[in-house]
Structures are given as C-alpha cells and as structure tokens.
Amino acid sequence: MLSFAKSSPSHPAVHKNVHSPTAAIPVSAVLWEVLHGVEVQLQRKGMLPSNAPASFNPLWFLAETERNVFLWQQGCSLIDQEQFEFWIDIPKLLNKRRAQLKKGNSANPFTNPLWGESEYDPSLADRENEYLEQLEELVAQVAGHAHALSIVASQVQRELHGEDRPRVVLPVAR
C-alpha cells in the first residue's frame, strides 16, 4: 500500500493539497478527466482554436504535468496515479501558467512551449496567453456544472469500486 502522507522535506506544502475523500474541494476545481473533456470539446465545437496547441500545450496537458510532478515528489510513478483522485483548480493553474510565461527561458520546458525545438519566442507566449484567456472565459460559463459533474463522477467511482482514494488538488501550493 502506498503511503501518501510521508513527509517531503523539500516540499512540505505538497501535503496541504492531499485531502481525505470526505474533505471539501474548492468550487473552482474539477477532476482532471473533466478538464480534459471540457477543453477538447470546446476545441471540437470551434469555440477554442484547435490548432493553437500545436504551438503550445493545452491546459489539460499542463494539469497532467502537475499530476506527474506531484507523483514524483511523493516517490511514486505513473502506475500509482490510480491511488489518488486528482482535482485541478483551474484559476490557480491558469495563474501559474501565466506567471511561467512571463519568465520565458529557452532552456526551460515549462516556460518555453517549443522547448528543444526553438528559442523562446515572446509572440508564442502572447498567443498562449490569448488561448488561456479564451479558455478561462468559456470555462467560467460552465464551471459550476463541471464541478458538479466532478463531484458526481467521484461519488460514482467510490460506489463502483468501494474505495476512498485521497484527493489531490493541483497545482500544489509552494
């Protein structure tokens, strides 16, 4: 059994984001799968540019990266992801990404969307910011429904599998 509560001296704040299955989740958060579905559907319906992520990563990918970093900090691998329930606080992730884009660095994959393929390009950061702004406006219109859907999906998961997985709210406060 995985111990998710072990201490991490380098990142003690990580554990503030691990909640019991009965703990309240911020209303601004949705399950990772719901975020992925909403963003992909907005692109399919033409409400978000579907070709934009060719220049940068979609928000769901950034959320997935946050999940992977959390697992690594816990001494876990991707195989262990099913032992947690990952929730994404969308406004916090958007703010984190915008802050990263302000500090562009060609050698840093988190601040350079085309890391390894080109030098940091401020115009790319501007395009990504425009995409994030559009996404934020659209998500704000469905946020309550997406959160409710996430709550229901979480409850169904618990009932079907009879397990209470710890909830992790990402991005992790540092």
C-alpha positions in Angstrom: 0.0 0.0 0.0 1.3 3.4 -0.9 1.8 5.9 1.9 0.8 9.3 0.5 1.4 11.1 3.8 5.1 10.6 4.0 7.0 13.8 4.6 8.8 15.6 1.9 11.4 17.9 3.5 11.9 19.8 0.2 8.2 20.3 -0.4 6.2 20.3 2.9 3.4 22.2 1.3 2.7 19.3 -1.0 0.7 17.6 1.8 -1.6 20.6 2.2 -3.1 19.5 -1.2 -3.8 15.9 -0.2 -7.3 15.7 1.2 -9.4 12.9 2.7 -12.1 11.6 0.4 -14.7 13.5 2.6 -12.9 16.9 2.6 -14.5 19.7 0.7 -12.9 20.5 -2.7 -12.7 24.2 -3.9 -15.6 25.0 -6.2 -13.1 26.2 -8.7 -11.7 22.7 -9.0 -12.7 19.8 -11.3 -11.5 16.3 -11.9 -8.6 16.1 -14.3 -10.7 14.0 -16.7 -13.5 16.6 -16.7 -11.0 19.4 -17.5 -9.6 17.3 -20.4 -13.1 16.6 -21.7 -14.3 20.2 -21.5 -11.2 21.6 -23.3 -11.2 19.0 -26.0 -15.0 19.5 -26.6 -14.5 23.3 -26.8 -11.9 22.8 -29.5 -14.1 20.3 -31.4 -17.0 22.7 -31.4 -14.8 25.5 -32.7 -15.1 27.6 -29.5 -11.4 27.3 -28.9 -8.8 27.2 -31.7 -7.9 23.5 -32.1 -4.6 24.3 -34.0 -3.3 26.5 -31.2 -2.0 23.6 -29.1 0.4 22.8 -32.0 2.3 25.9 -30.8 1.9 25.2 -27.1 0.4 22.7 -24.7 -3.3 22.7 -23.8 -4.3 23.3 -20.2 -5.2 19.7 -19.7 -1.6 18.7 -20.5 -0.3 21.3 -18.0 -2.6 19.7 -15.4 -1.2 16.3 -16.4 2.3 17.6 -15.9 1.3 18.9 -12.4 0.0 15.4 -11.6 3.2 13.8 -12.7 5.3 16.2 -10.7 3.2 15.5 -7.6 3.6 11.8 -8.0 7.4 12.1 -8.4 7.6 14.3 -5.3 5.7 11.6 -3.4 8.2 8.9 -4.6 5.5 7.4 -6.9 5.4 6.5 -10.5 2.6 6.9 -13.1 1.4 3.4 -12.2 0.4 4.8 -8.8 -1.8 7.6 -10.2 -4.9 5.4 -9.7 -4.4 5.5 -6.0 -5.3 9.2 -5.9 -8.1 11.4 -7.2 -6.7 14.4 -9.0 -8.6 17.7 -8.9 -7.5 20.7 -10.9 -8.1 24.2 -9.5 -8.5 25.8 -12.9 -7.9 29.5 -11.9 -4.8 28.6 -9.9 -3.4 26.6 -12.8 -4.2 29.4 -15.3 -2.4 31.9 -13.0 0.6 29.6 -12.5 0.9 29.2 -16.3 0.7 33.0 -16.9 3.4 33.6 -14.3 5.6 31.0 -16.1 5.1 32.6 -19.4 6.3 36.0 -18.0 9.6 34.4 -17.2 10.5 32.9 -20.6 13.6 30.8 -20.9 14.6 28.7 -23.9 16.2 26.0 -21.7 13.1 25.5 -19.5 10.3 23.4 -20.9 7.8 24.9 -18.5 8.3 28.4 -19.9 9.2 27.7 -23.5 6.3 25.9 -25.3 8.6 24.7 -28.1 11.5 23.6 -25.8 14.1 21.8 -27.7 12.7 23.0 -31.0 13.3 26.7 -30.9 14.4 29.7 -28.9 11.9 31.3 -26.5 9.5 33.5 -28.6 7.5 36.1 -26.7 4.9 36.1 -29.5 4.3 32.5 -28.8 3.7 33.3 -25.1 1.3 36.0 -26.3 -0.6 33.5 -28.4 -0.7 31.1 -25.5 -2.0 33.8 -23.1 -4.7 34.7 -25.6 -5.7 31.0 -25.7 -5.7 30.8 -21.9 -7.9 33.9 -21.8 -10.4 32.5 -24.2 -10.4 29.2 -22.3 -10.9 31.0 -19.0 -13.9 32.9 -20.3 -15.5 29.7 -21.6 -14.8 27.7 -18.5 -16.2 30.4 -16.3 -19.6 29.8 -18.0 -19.6 26.1 -17.3 -17.5 25.9 -14.1 -20.4 25.2 -11.7 -21.6 22.4 -14.0 -18.1 21.0 -14.4 -17.6 21.0 -10.6 -20.9 19.3 -10.0 -20.1 16.7 -12.7 -16.8 16.1 -11.0 -18.5 15.5 -7.6 -20.9 13.0 -9.1 -18.1 11.2 -11.0 -16.1 11.0 -7.8 -19.1 9.5 -5.9 -19.8 7.0 -8.7 -16.2 5.9 -8.7 -16.3 5.4 -4.9 -19.5 3.4 -5.1 -18.5 1.3 -8.1 -15.0 0.4 -6.7 -15.7 0.7 -3.0 -12.6 2.7 -2.4 -11.9 6.1 -0.9 -8.8 7.5 -2.7 -7.1 10.6 -1.2 -8.0 13.7 -3.2 -5.2 15.9 -4.5 -5.9 19.4 -5.5 -3.4 20.7 -8.1 -1.4 22.9 -8.7 0.3 22.3 -5.4 0.9 25.4 -3.3 4.6 26.1 -3.0 
